[in-house]
């Protein structure tokens, strides 16, 4: 097993401009982090601490204002961004659903889409009905859309999956099903995970460690 981190942030800094303001607010200042292959890490913190921003930086949807991000010990800048995002896949808190049915939403960006039997197995693992494949994606409930986007990311077989509040909007029973399915897939494939959450009661047992972020005013 390699001793090199799979994903690494080296003295990462990031500033953002609040809505309708001209000043820049520092969110991260020389933040360093390393993720081992197959490791599962929770990112905790209050609202405004930067949990979602950190995942978007890892997915290269935001660019840092300082420091360097590495994937497999190569700087992010050496990767074609869409290729990197297939290996470091983000599941956003607000589900992204495309026009078309569930099947289309699951297989749109796959080079070799699985057959319907395989897709139904995935749906069952996340407590979704088999007929969702033929239902219009935009007509699904928020909870169904959320689980659909999780499955879509897992079907790309990423090395790292970034999950932004993956159980938000789900009832307690469905939360447990989703957490169990994610844990099983991570263990089966050796897939690393970074999971952001306000509450650690549910996801705490599925991760190897937790890092806690603080809003800039508290971190100063």
Buried (B, 14 or more C-beta within 10 A) or exposed (E): EEEEBBBBBBEBBBBBEEEEEEEEBBBBBEBEBBBBBBBBBBBBBEEBBBBBBBBBBBBBBBEBBBBEBBBBEEEBEEBEEEEBBBBBBBBBBBBEBEEBBBBBBBBEBEEEBBEEEEBBEBBEBBBBEBEBBEBBBEEBEEBBBBBBBBBBBBBBBBBBBBBBBBBBBBEEEBBBBBBEBBBEBBEEBEBBBBBBBEEBEBBEEBBEEBBEBEBBEEBE
